Amino acid sequence: MLVYKGRPQSCEGRADREKRVYDLLDALDIEYYRVDHDEAKTMDDCEMIDKSLETVLCKNLVLCNSQKTRFYLLMMPGAKPFRTKELSHQINSSRLSFAPPEYLEKYLDVLPGSVSIMGLMNDKENNITLLIDEDVIKPEFIGCHPCMNTSSLKIKTDDVLNKFLKSTGHTPTFVKL
């Protein structure tokens, strides 16, 4: 897998949602590295990507309460187990479940399998609360998809937290899973 610095030379054939990620990162003067690959559907698929980028892609889960009135994007290390009860208690929420796919597209403009923190750029009304496991921000870099699971990015954690999130208007809540 080849690692490239920045956006593709040609974005022909790429989805608009992916192009908008590159446009925003470039406008914010955020340096990033990219690999293109077959569709990554599982965390196992991401192992080879992790090795190429020399970072770990985050597991990104979109969750909601039972009434579907509160939505959360949870970023956590891929190998870490997810326990709903543990998280619900920390954020004082009723029972959480996975959000139905239509909400992924409605709020983040992503399809299942392509959920990423980059999707928050599309959540203009802050319908999604960002939850980040404290272990995600320890490394120097964060790995994520550019709203499509056929490419992956490596971005400095500091740039994600202090430039990207600031531009989206989202403030993370840090949790310990």
C-alpha positions in Angstrom: 0.0 0.0 0.0 1.4 3.4 -1.0 1.3 6.3 1.4 0.7 9.7 -0.1 1.0 13.1 1.4 -2.2 15.1 1.0 -5.1 14.8 -1.4 -5.1 12.7 -4.6 -3.7 14.4 -7.6 -7.0 13.7 -9.3 -10.3 13.4 -7.4 -12.1 12.0 -10.5 -14.3 9.1 -9.5 -14.2 9.9 -5.8 -17.4 10.7 -3.9 -18.2 14.3 -3.2 -18.2 13.6 0.6 -14.6 12.5 0.3 -13.6 15.5 -1.8 -15.1 17.8 0.8 -12.9 16.3 3.5 -9.8 17.1 1.5 -11.0 20.6 0.8 -11.6 21.3 4.5 -8.3 19.8 5.7 -6.4 21.8 3.0 -8.3 25.0 3.9 -7.4 24.5 7.6 -3.8 23.9 6.6 -3.8 20.5 8.2 -1.1 18.1 7.0 -2.3 14.5 6.4 -1.1 11.3 4.9 -3.4 9.0 2.9 -3.6 5.4 1.6 -6.1 4.1 -0.9 -7.3 0.6 -0.5 -10.1 -1.9 -1.0 -13.3 -1.3 1.0 -12.4 -1.7 4.7 -15.5 -3.2 6.4 -14.1 -4.5 9.6 -11.3 -3.7 12.1 -9.5 -6.8 10.7 -9.5 -5.1 7.3 -7.8 -2.1 8.9 -4.7 -4.0 10.2 -2.8 -3.7 6.9 -3.9 -0.1 6.6 -2.6 0.6 10.2 0.8 -0.9 9.2 1.0 1.3 6.1 0.1 4.5 7.9 2.1 3.5 11.0 -0.9 4.5 13.2 -4.1 2.8 14.4 -7.5 3.6 12.8 -10.1 4.4 15.4 -13.3 2.4 15.8 -16.1 4.9 15.3 -19.6 4.0 16.5 -22.7 6.1 16.1 -25.0 5.5 19.1 -28.3 6.8 20.2 -30.7 6.7 23.2 -33.8 4.5 23.0 -36.0 7.5 22.0 -33.6 8.4 19.2 -33.4 12.0 20.5 -29.7 12.0 21.4 -26.9 10.8 19.1 -23.3 10.2 19.9 -20.1 9.5 17.8 -17.8 7.4 19.9 -14.2 7.1 18.9 -12.3 4.3 20.6 -9.3 2.1 19.9 -10.2 -0.8 17.6 -9.0 -3.5 20.0 -10.8 -2.2 23.0 -14.1 -3.9 23.9 -17.2 -1.7 24.0 -19.6 -2.0 26.9 -22.8 0.0 26.5 -23.6 0.0 30.2 -20.2 1.4 31.1 -20.5 4.3 28.6 -24.2 5.1 29.4 -23.3 5.5 33.1 -20.4 7.9 32.3 -22.5 10.2 30.1 -25.7 9.9 32.2 -27.7 8.5 29.4 -30.4 5.9 29.2 -29.6 2.7 27.4 -27.6 3.3 24.2 -27.9 1.3 21.0 -26.4 1.6 17.5 -28.1 4.4 15.5 -30.0 3.2 12.5 -28.2 3.8 9.2 -30.4 6.6 8.0 -29.1 8.8 10.9 -25.5 8.2 9.8 -26.3 9.7 6.4 -28.7 12.4 7.8 -26.3 13.9 10.3 -22.8 12.9 9.1 -23.3 12.2 5.4 -21.6 8.8 5.7 -22.7 5.3 4.9 -22.3 2.3 7.3 -18.6 1.2 7.4 -17.4 4.8 6.6 -18.1 6.5 9.9 -15.4 8.9 10.9 -14.7 12.0 12.9 -14.4 13.7 9.6 -18.2 13.4 9.2 -18.7 16.0 11.9 -17.9 18.6 9.3 -21.4 17.8 7.9 -23.2 18.1 11.3 -23.8 21.8 11.1 -26.5 21.8 13.8 -24.5 19.8 16.3 -26.9 16.9 16.4 -24.1 14.5 17.3 -22.2 14.6 20.6 -18.6 13.5 20.2 -17.3 11.0 22.7 -13.6 10.2 22.6 -12.0 7.4 24.7 -9.0 8.8 26.5 -6.7 6.3 24.8 -7.4 7.7 21.4 -5.7 11.0 22.1 -2.5 9.5 23.6 -0.7 8.8 20.3 0.7 11.6 18.2 -1.6 10.6 15.2 -5.2 9.6 14.7 -6.2 7.3 11.8 -9.6 7.7 10.2 -11.5 7.5 6.9 -12.3 10.6 4.8 -16.0 9.7 5.0 -15.3 6.8 2.6 -13.9 3.5 3.6 -11.8 3.1 0.5 -9.2 5.6 1.8 -7.7 6.2 5.2 -5.9 9.2 6.7 -3.2 9.8 9.3 -3.6 13.2 11.0 -1.8 14.7 14.0 -4.0 14.3 17.0 -3.4 17.9 18.0 -4.6 19.1 14.6 -7.8 17.0 14.9 -8.5 18.4 18.4 -7.5 22.0 17.9 -8.1 22.8 14.3 -10.6 20.3 12.8 -13.0 20.1 15.7 -12.9 23.8 16.3 -13.9 24.4 12.7 -16.9 22.0 13.1 -18.1 23.5 16.4 -17.9 20.2 18.2 -16.3 19.9 21.6 -15.4 16.4 22.6 -16.4 14.7 25.8 -13.6 12.4 27.0 -14.6 9.0 28.4 -12.7 6.0 29.8 -13.8 2.6 28.5 
